[in-house]
Amino acid sequence: MSKSTITQAMILAAGKGTRLRPLTLETPKPLVEVGGQPLIIWHIKALRAAGISDITINASWLADKLMATLGDGAQYDVRLHWSVEGEEPLETAGGIFQALQTGKLRDEPFILVNSDVWTTYDFAQLQDYELGVDQLAHLLLIDNPDHNNGGDFAINNGLAGEQAIGNAEKYTFAGMSVMSPRLVDGLVENQPAALAPLLKQAMLKFQITAEVISDDWIDVGTPERLKQVNDFIEDEGVENHRGA
């Protein structure tokens, strides 16, 4: 297989952010301010710093506000490709499928990022990641935070699995990965579909790998965790963060 560099990413940004209400009743969750700038801007800047110039964003809830704020991405030296969904989001896998079907996302591996996480992880570490012939995704996992003590997936000999084998531990999916478009093959257009079941099916066929990262990471899903990330930034500073 020839060496290739990943040049595209997709940020999942279509959710309603119900747990952050009333803050998200009039503000799209990706535009909620973290450390002085919208949460999604951290990702856009960090991806650009890592050499990713094409970024696809799916949008549904308050999509007009999100698109009006970010535009075509020129102000961040990237090209933003908008995949707009209906009033009811297509969920994670459905959103990826629509972006591929409409040409907003090219039919080649891409970095996938949840818009509602904040992290110091350097995406340049994924830019040269090469998926194997039968490999459908490479997941980044973290030590389990308090709100997900049981974890999501284990790593067994480099392969991700729903069940831990032997002394293996379960970790939490960080909402960041390298993904093959083939993972969503067979989905139906305009039908909501979650990503987790597809990942679990592929894990049974040994098609998903994973690694544990130790970077700072917070799922900004509740008012309490929004305060947590803002307190962290205030205390620790972000001068070296590639999205600052």
N, C-alpha and C positions, 0 to 999 in steps of 0.2 A: 504494500500500500504506500503510495506516495505521501510525503510529508505535507500537511496542509495547515494553514493558520486560520483559526476561527475569527471571522470579521463581523459577525452579527450576533445580536442578543435580543431576547424578548423579555420585557418587564410586564408581569401580570398585574393589572391595575383596574380591573373591572368591578371589584367587590364594593358593596355598599358601606362597609365599615360600621355595621350596626352596634358593635360593642363600644365604639367610641362616640356614640350619640350622647348629647345633642351636637357635639362638635362637627360631626359629619353629615348633619342634616342639610347644610348649605355649602359645605366644603368637601370636595372629593377626598377620600382618605389619603391618597398619594400626595395631596397638597398640604396636609397637616404639617405645621412647622416643627422641625426638630433641629435644635442647635442653630436657629436663626435662618434656616432655609427649608423649603418643602422637602419632605422625606424622599420623594422620588428623585429630586435633584442630586442627592448624595450618590444614588446609583448611576445616574446619567454621567456625572462628572467622573466617577470612579471607573466606569466602563470606558469612557473616552481616554482617560489616562492610561488604560491598559491596551489601547490600540483598537478598540471596538468603535467603529464609526457609524454602523447601521444598527439602529435600535427600533424594534417594533414594540408598540404599546397597545394593549387592548383596553378599551374603555367602554363603560356602560353607564353607571351611576354618575350623573352630573358630568357627562362626557364633554359637553360644550365648554364648561369651565376649565376642565383639564386641558383640552386642546388649545383654548384661548391663551392659557398661561404659558404653555410650553411651545406652541407653534410648530414650526418645522425643524426645530432643534439647532438652527443656525447660530443662535446666541451661545450655544454650548459646543459649537464646532462638531456637531453630529448631524446625521439625517434621521429624523423621527418618522416612522411609518405607522400611521394610525389604523388600527383594526377596530372599528366601532361596532358594538353589539347592540341588541335591542334593550328594552327596559329591564328584561330579566337576563342577567349574565349567562354566558354559555359554560360557566365554570372553567376550571383550569385546562383540562385536555380539550374541551370544546372550543375554548378561545384560541388555543394553539392551532387546532385543526382549521378554524376559519381563517386565521392569518395565513396559513399555508395555501388554502384553497383560493384565496383572493390575491395571492402574490405579494402580500405585505411582508411575508417571511419567506426567504429563499429555501429551496428544497435541499438543504445541507445542514450539518450540525450547527448548533447555536448554544449560547449561554442563556440559561433561563433563570430569572430572578423574581422572587416575590417582592412586590413594591412595599409591603408592610413590614419588612425587616430592616434593621440598621446594623451595619457591620463594618469593621475595619479591615475585612478581608481584601486582599489585593487580587482583582480579577485577572491580572496578567498571568497568574499561575494557571489559569484555565485556557488561555488563548492558544497555546500550542498543544492542548490535550487532544489526543487522537483516539477516537472510538475504534474498537476492533470491528472486524467484519460482522460479527453477530451481536455486538454490544449495542444496546439501545439507550443507555444513559449512564452517567457517572455522577453520583450524588455526594454533596458535602453534608456531613453530619457534625453535630456538636454535642458536648456533654449536656445531659438533660437539665433544663431549667426547672425551677420550682413548679411552673404551671404545666409541665409535661414529664412528671417523674418517671412514668413507665417507659418513655422513649417510643420511637417509631420503628426503627430498623436496626438489625445487628449486622456486623461484618464477619463473614466466615471465609478466611483465605482470600480476602480482597473482594469477595462477592457480597452484595447486599441481600439480606433476607429478612422476612417478617419475623422469623423465629430465631432466637439465639441457640447456637449449638455448643455444647460443652460449657466452657468457662467464658464464652463470649458475652459481652454486654450489649444492651440495646442503647441506641443513641437517638437524638432528635434530629429530624431532617431540617436543615438550615434554610430551606427554600431557595437553594442555589444549586445549579447543576449544569452539566453539559448534556445536551439531549440530541438524539437523532429524530428527524421527522418521522421515521418509520414507527416510532412508538405509538403514534396516533392513527396509523393506517387502519382503515375499516370503520372509522367513526362516521356518523350520519350528519350531513350538513344541517345546521340550525338546531341541533339537538344538544342540550347540556350534557356534559360528560366530565367526571372528575378524573384527576390524574392518578390518584393513589391506587385505584383498582388496576389500572393499566401497568403501573410499576410493579404491583404485587404479582400480577400474571407473568410479567417478564422475569421477575425474580425466580419464579418456579422453573424457568428455562435457563437460569444462570446467565441472563443477559444484562444484568445491572451490577455495576461495581460501585464502591463507595470509599470515602476516606473521612477521617475525623480531623477537623480543624480546631485550632485553639484560639482563634481570633475573637475579639470582643464582638458580641452578637446579642441583639435584643429584638424580640418580636413585638412590634409596637401595636398591640392589638387592643389595649384597654387604657383608660385614663391613668391608671397606676403605672403601667409600663411606659407610657409616654413621659410621665414625670421621671421615671427611672432613667430613661435615656438622656433626657435633658439635664438631669443632675449629673450623670456620668460625664457628659460633654463639658459641663461647667467645671467639674472637679479635675478632669484629666486633660482637657484641652484636645484640639484636633488638628494641630499644626501639621502633623505628618499624615493625616488621612487624605487619601487620593481623591476623595469627593468633597473636600473642604473648599 
